[in-house]
Amino acid sequence: MNPITTEQVLQSLNWRYATKAFDPSRDIPLKTWDGLEEALVLTPSSFGLQPWRFLVLEDRALRERLLAHAWGQRQVSEASRLVVFCIRLNLGSSDIDAYLDRIREVRGTPVERLAGFRKMMVSSLVEGGLRPMINEWATRQVYIALGNFMTAAALVGVDTCPLEGFESAKFDEILDLPGRGWASVVCCAAGYRMPEDRHGCLPKVRFRREDVVERR
């Protein structure tokens, strides 16, 4: 691995902002987008369970339908792509078993060696204290993916804008999610900023480091 410098990371993070106006004539190159999709796949999650689905919406007509339920935020339809981050509703034992099957496929781990791991996950997520808030737990995992995606995008020069302002029930209906066991949580538009978007030139407003970082 050839790590990039801290300066390069900070330059990219200072460059990015929640883009308000996307250039609808510019599409993200397929090679770049393939890398960003893989960044989503590589997102870490609790237990490694990955309780999510990432819907990549390219169809502008479909996104125009969604726009009516997103408070008119044009990023939904004008960005190159819109990613809808979804959670697995009421994650259960079958989802855990699917994950364990994938471990066996990738690592060749014998099933008996995974029995203890399975018992731990089931006791915590299916039978234990996390069960009443399992969908909230899954939502927290999805936000890890959102942050990972936005950072990866900034590093390759792709603009993003996270969007919570939408009617999730309407999105779910249009995208046919309820019958498939998924629910939308947050969206992220991705593409390239319009040069005249004044928000891209504004200084970032952040608390001083000493106000938010405490060393002990």
Secondary structure as UniProt FT lines:
FT   HELIX           6..15
FT   TURN            24..25
FT   HELIX           30..41
FT   HELIX           46..48
FT   STRAND          52..57
FT   HELIX           60..67
FT   TURN            68..72
FT   HELIX           75..78
FT   STRAND          81..88
FT   TURN            89..90
FT   HELIX           93..107
FT   HELIX           111..114
FT   HELIX           115..121
FT   HELIX           122..126
FT   TURN            129..130
FT   HELIX           131..133
FT   HELIX           134..155
FT   TURN            156..157
FT   STRAND          159..163
FT   HELIX           168..174
FT   TURN            175..176
FT   HELIX           178..180
FT   STRAND          182..191
FT   TURN            195..196
FT   HELIX           198..201
FT   HELIX           209..212
//
